[in-house]
Amino acid sequence: DRLRVYSFSSHFLLTASLSWLVWSNRTGANEAVMQFLEGISSKSEATSILKEKLSKKELIMGFGHRIYKNGDPRNAIFKELSHQLSSRPGGKPELYSISAHIEQMMEDEKRMYANADFYAASAYHQVGIPTYLFTPLFVVARTSGWIAHIIEQRSSNKIIRPSSAYTGPAERALPSHYAKL
């Protein structure tokens, strides 16, 4: 995206980013996860379906990440949220239980770890977000960052190579009224 802005085609950045989402394997992963989970009614059925898919070398969406080889740190947040939502009135404890079972099977059988999409799917589902809106929700969350990239890049039009050293404010506790689901 920054390269497109660097080449003065920034007015196409959002279109290019959306196109990249549509035509890459980065979109719809949590949708695919939810579609997979919706067809499973028990842990034993999950075991059978997952073993069949693995024997056919089918891709299991929601697992693995090109950067986080030993687990996606974002997954813990979505996993806890999904667990809490499953425990509430109207929650789906069986959905969470099946998800946890599949996650463990993937770790044991393939040494693959759930990424943020895996439990995001069941968390979104349990708060009532329709599956077809999962990707648009992802886009809405990303759009301000994409626009910030345009503004930042246009300010000097130099290729920016971000460092991994955080220099912002110190970590703060989340106010208690936000911590409750």
C-alpha positions in Angstrom: 0.0 0.0 0.0 2.8 2.4 0.9 4.4 1.7 -2.5 1.2 2.8 -4.3 1.1 6.0 -2.2 4.9 6.6 -2.8 4.2 6.4 -6.6 1.5 9.2 -6.2 -1.4 6.8 -6.8 -2.8 7.3 -3.3 -6.3 8.1 -4.5 -6.4 4.5 -5.6 -5.1 3.2 -2.3 -8.4 2.2 -0.8 -9.5 0.6 -4.0 -6.3 -1.3 -4.2 -6.5 -2.4 -0.6 -10.1 -3.6 -1.0 -9.1 -5.4 -4.2 -6.3 -7.1 -2.4 -8.7 -8.3 0.3 -11.1 -9.7 -2.2 -8.5 -11.6 -4.3 -6.1 -12.7 -1.5 -6.5 -15.4 1.1 -6.5 -12.7 3.8 -10.2 -12.0 3.5 -13.0 -14.2 4.6 -11.0 -16.4 6.8 -13.2 -15.8 9.8 -16.2 -16.2 7.5 -14.8 -19.6 6.4 -14.2 -20.6 10.0 -17.8 -19.8 10.9 -19.1 -21.7 7.9 -17.0 -24.7 8.9 -18.0 -24.5 12.6 -21.8 -24.1 11.8 -21.8 -27.5 10.2 -20.5 -29.3 13.3 -22.7 -30.3 16.2 -20.4 -32.3 18.5 -16.8 -32.9 19.4 -16.9 -36.4 17.9 -18.2 -35.0 14.6 -15.5 -32.3 14.7 -12.9 -35.0 15.1 -14.2 -37.0 12.2 -14.6 -34.0 9.9 -11.2 -32.5 10.8 -9.4 -35.9 10.3 -11.0 -36.2 6.9 -10.0 -32.7 5.8 -6.4 -33.2 7.1 -6.1 -36.5 5.2 -7.1 -34.7 2.0 -4.6 -32.0 2.9 -7.4 -29.4 2.8 -6.7 -25.9 4.2 -8.2 -25.4 7.6 -9.0 -21.7 7.9 -8.2 -19.9 11.1 -4.9 -21.7 11.7 -1.3 -20.6 11.0 0.1 -17.2 10.4 3.1 -16.2 8.2 4.6 -14.1 11.1 3.3 -15.8 14.2 4.8 -19.3 13.7 4.4 -20.3 17.4 1.0 -18.9 18.0 -0.9 -15.6 17.3 -0.9 -13.5 20.4 -4.2 -11.9 19.3 -5.8 -15.3 19.5 -5.8 -15.3 23.3 -8.0 -12.2 23.3 -10.6 -13.5 20.9 -10.5 -16.9 22.6 -11.2 -15.4 26.0 -14.0 -13.2 24.6 -15.6 -16.2 22.8 -15.4 -18.2 26.0 -17.0 -15.4 28.0 -19.7 -14.9 25.4 -20.5 -18.6 25.4 -21.1 -18.5 29.1 -23.7 -15.7 28.9 -27.5 -16.2 28.6 -28.0 -16.9 24.9 -24.4 -17.8 24.4 -23.3 -21.0 22.6 -21.2 -23.1 25.0 -21.1 -26.0 22.5 -19.7 -23.7 19.8 -16.9 -22.7 22.1 -16.3 -26.3 23.3 -16.1 -27.6 19.7 -13.8 -24.7 18.8 -11.4 -25.5 21.7 -11.5 -29.2 20.6 -10.5 -28.3 17.0 -7.8 -25.9 18.2 -6.3 -28.7 20.4 -6.5 -31.2 17.5 -4.7 -28.9 15.2 -2.0 -28.2 17.7 -1.6 -32.0 18.4 -1.8 -33.3 14.9 -0.3 -30.5 12.8 1.5 -28.3 15.3 -0.5 -25.4 13.9 -1.9 -22.7 16.1 -5.2 -20.8 15.9 -4.8 -17.3 14.5 -7.0 -14.3 15.4 -9.6 -15.3 12.8 -10.4 -18.6 14.5 -12.1 -17.4 17.7 -13.0 -14.0 16.2 -15.6 -16.0 14.1 -17.4 -17.5 17.1 -17.1 -14.2 19.1 -18.7 -12.2 16.2 -21.3 -14.9 15.8 -22.2 -14.9 19.5 -22.8 -11.1 19.5 -25.1 -11.5 16.6 -23.0 -10.3 13.7 -24.1 -12.1 10.5 -21.3 -14.1 8.9 -21.5 -12.2 5.7 -20.6 -9.0 7.5 -17.3 -10.4 9.1 -15.1 -9.1 6.2 -16.8 -5.7 6.0 -16.2 -5.4 9.7 -12.5 -6.1 9.1 -12.5 -3.4 6.4 -14.1 -0.8 8.6 -11.6 -1.4 11.3 -8.7 -1.1 8.8 -9.9 1.9 6.8 -8.7 4.6 9.2 -5.2 3.0 9.3 -5.1 2.9 5.5 -6.0 6.6 5.3 -3.4 7.4 8.0 -0.8 5.7 5.8 -1.9 7.9 2.9 -1.6 11.1 5.0 1.7 10.0 6.6 3.3 9.0 3.2 2.1 12.1 1.5 3.7 14.3 4.2 7.2 13.6 3.0 6.8 11.0 0.2 9.7 8.9 1.5 9.6 5.1 1.9 9.0 4.5 5.5 10.5 1.6 7.2 8.9 1.3 10.7 11.0 0.1 13.5 9.8 -2.4 16.0 10.7 -0.2 19.0 7.6 1.3 20.6 8.1 4.9 21.7 4.5 5.8 22.6 2.9 6.2 26.1 3.4 3.6 28.7 0.8 0.8 29.0 -2.3 1.8 30.9 -5.0 -0.3 32.6 -8.3 -0.5 30.8 -11.0 1.4 32.7 -13.2 -1.1 34.6 -16.4 0.0 32.8 -14.9 -1.1 29.5 -13.5 -4.4 30.8 -17.0 -5.9 31.4 -18.6 -7.6 28.5 
